[in-house]
């Protein structure tokens, strides 16, 4: 006897899988909130979701693009890796210094 399907579509199954695999319950967010936040732009660099989860349900294939959720905020993979070694405030401060230097160098070349 085949097992009854829990989710009607591959999209629903992918979102549920993401919620359980990426620590959704530990974030303190409900399933719906987690699905919404993980599909938002990164709150540090404002990049679109870049991580992917491919899910196949019967003949339906769905590619879910997501960002990680840390402290109830969406964060891209690159910012998450940087934040593991440095705090977000340190990253933003250093990026500001880099941009100031680049702008200074650009003006100097004129």
N, C-alpha and C positions, 0 to 999 in steps of 0.2 A: 504494500500500500504506500503510495507516494506521500511524502510529507507535505502538508498544506503550506502554501506560500504565505509568508508573514507580511510582505510588502507587495503592493500591487505593481509598482514600477521599479525600474532599475535606479531611477533618481532617488526614490524614497529609501531603497536598500543601501545606496551609496552614502546618503546622509546619515543613516543609522549606523553604518559601519564606521564612518569618520568619527561620529560622536563617541562610540565605544573605544575605538583604537587610539584616538588622540586625547583621551582623558576628559571627555566632555563632562561627566558627572563631577569630577574633581574641580572643575572650574567654577562650580556653583551656578551654572547657567542651565536652564531647561533645554530640552532637545531643540525646540523652536528657536530660542534665543541663540543657542550655539550655532545652529545652521545659518542664521542671519548674520551673526558676527563673523563667522569664518569665511563668509563670502564677501566681506567688505574689504576696502583698500587698507593697506598697512598704515597704522596710525603714526609710525615714525617717518617713513619715506614716501608714503602715499602711493605705493605701487599696487597694481592689480594683483589679485590672487594668482600665484605662479605654481604652487604645488598641485599635483594632479593625482586623482584616484579614479582608475577605470573600473567600472562595475558592469557585469553582464548578468542579466536576468532573463532567461529564456532567449528570445531573439532580440531583446532590447539591450542595447549597449549605451552606457552613459559615462561621460567623462566629467567628473566633478573637479572644478578648480577651487582651491581653498587657500587661506592663510592660516597659520597657527593661531591659537587663542591663548594669550598669557595675560593674567590679571584682568580678565574679561575684556581685553582689547585685541584686535587682530594685528598680527605681526608677521611679516614675510620671512622666508627662510634665511635670507642674508642678514636681516636685522636681528633675527633670533640668534644666529651664530655669533654675530658681533656682541650682542648683549650677554652671551654666556661668558665672555671674557671681560667685558666692560659694561658699565651701566649705561642706560639710555642717555642720561644727562652727559656723561663723558663723550659718548659717540657724537651727540648733537653739537657739543662744544667744540670738539676737534674738527668736525665737518665744517663748522663756521670759520675756524681758523684757515682751513684749506681753501675755502671759497674766497676769503678775504685776500689770501696770498695770490690766488689765481687772478682775481680782479686787479690787484696791484700790478702784477706782471703784465697783464693785458694792456693796462693803461700806459705802462712804461714803454711798450713796443711801438706805440703810435708816434 
